[in-house]
């Protein structure tokens, strides 16, 4: 079994309140779940309105599938015009590691 995850550090666009932040982050989380069938959550910078950290994870029997999905997720997030991707950290592990 392969477990893979990617963590994003994101700078949001013209957001001035936590309510506006939610209006950007919630649809992004929903779209990642729908499009890629992954688990996703806001994992950091909860109190900052212009920054967020997102974590995306999945489990698969095949490492190639994990790598392919995480690469597609990273391309999708990096291509969004309303955010600036500051960094992405990706990792995959085998269950026997």
C-alpha positions as CSV (number, residue, x, y, z in Angstrom):
1,X,0.0,0.0,0.0
2,X,1.3,3.5,-0.9
3,X,0.4,6.6,1.0
4,X,1.1,10.0,-0.6
5,X,0.5,13.6,0.4
6,X,1.3,17.1,-0.7
7,X,1.3,20.2,1.5
8,X,0.7,23.6,-0.1
9,X,1.7,27.0,1.3
10,X,-0.7,29.5,-0.4
11,X,-1.0,33.3,-0.6
12,X,-4.5,34.3,-1.3
13,X,-5.4,37.2,-3.6
14,X,-7.3,40.3,-2.5
15,X,-8.8,38.9,0.7
16,X,-9.4,41.2,3.7
17,X,-11.3,39.1,6.2
18,X,-11.5,35.5,7.4
19,X,-15.0,35.3,5.9
20,X,-13.6,36.2,2.5
21,X,-10.8,33.7,3.0
22,X,-13.4,31.0,3.6
23,X,-15.2,32.0,0.4
24,X,-12.0,31.2,-1.5
25,X,-10.7,28.1,0.4
26,X,-14.0,26.2,0.8
27,X,-14.7,26.0,-3.0
28,X,-11.0,25.1,-3.6
29,X,-11.2,22.2,-1.2
30,X,-14.5,21.0,-2.7
31,X,-13.1,21.1,-6.2
32,X,-9.9,19.2,-5.3
33,X,-12.1,16.5,-3.7
34,X,-14.4,16.3,-6.6
35,X,-11.8,16.5,-9.4
36,X,-9.1,14.2,-7.9
37,X,-11.0,12.0,-5.4
38,X,-8.5,12.9,-2.6
39,X,-8.7,13.8,1.0
40,X,-8.0,17.5,1.6
41,X,-8.0,19.9,4.5
42,X,-6.8,23.3,5.6
43,X,-3.9,22.4,7.9
44,X,-2.4,25.7,8.9
45,X,-2.5,29.5,9.0
46,X,-6.1,29.4,10.2
47,X,-6.1,32.9,11.7
48,X,-4.3,34.6,8.9
49,X,-6.7,35.9,6.2
50,X,-4.2,36.1,3.3
51,X,-2.4,32.8,3.9
52,X,-3.4,29.2,4.1
53,X,-1.8,25.8,4.2
54,X,-3.6,22.9,2.5
55,X,-2.9,19.2,2.8
56,X,-3.9,16.7,0.2
57,X,-3.6,12.9,0.7
58,X,-4.4,9.6,-0.9
59,X,-3.8,5.9,-0.6
60,X,-3.3,3.5,-3.5
61,X,-2.0,0.0,-4.2
62,X,0.3,1.5,-6.9
63,X,3.0,4.1,-6.4
64,X,2.7,5.4,-10.0
65,X,-0.9,6.3,-9.3
66,X,0.0,8.2,-6.2
67,X,2.7,10.2,-8.0
68,X,0.4,10.9,-11.0
69,X,-2.5,12.2,-8.9
70,X,-0.3,14.3,-6.7
71,X,1.4,15.9,-9.7
72,X,-2.0,16.6,-11.3
73,X,-3.2,18.2,-8.0
74,X,0.0,20.4,-7.9
75,X,-0.4,21.5,-11.5
76,X,-4.1,22.4,-10.8
77,X,-3.3,24.4,-7.7
78,X,-0.4,26.2,-9.3
79,X,-2.5,27.2,-12.3
80,X,-5.2,28.9,-10.3
81,X,-5.2,32.7,-11.0
82,X,-6.8,33.7,-7.7
83,X,-3.9,32.4,-5.6
84,X,-0.1,32.4,-5.5
85,X,1.5,29.0,-4.7
86,X,4.4,29.8,-2.4
87,X,5.6,26.2,-1.9
88,X,4.6,22.6,-2.3
89,X,6.1,19.7,-0.4
90,X,5.3,16.2,-1.7
91,X,6.0,12.8,-0.1
92,X,5.0,9.2,-0.7
93,X,5.7,6.2,1.5
94,X,5.2,2.4,1.2
95,X,3.3,0.9,4.2
96,X,6.4,-1.2,5.0
97,X,8.7,1.8,5.3
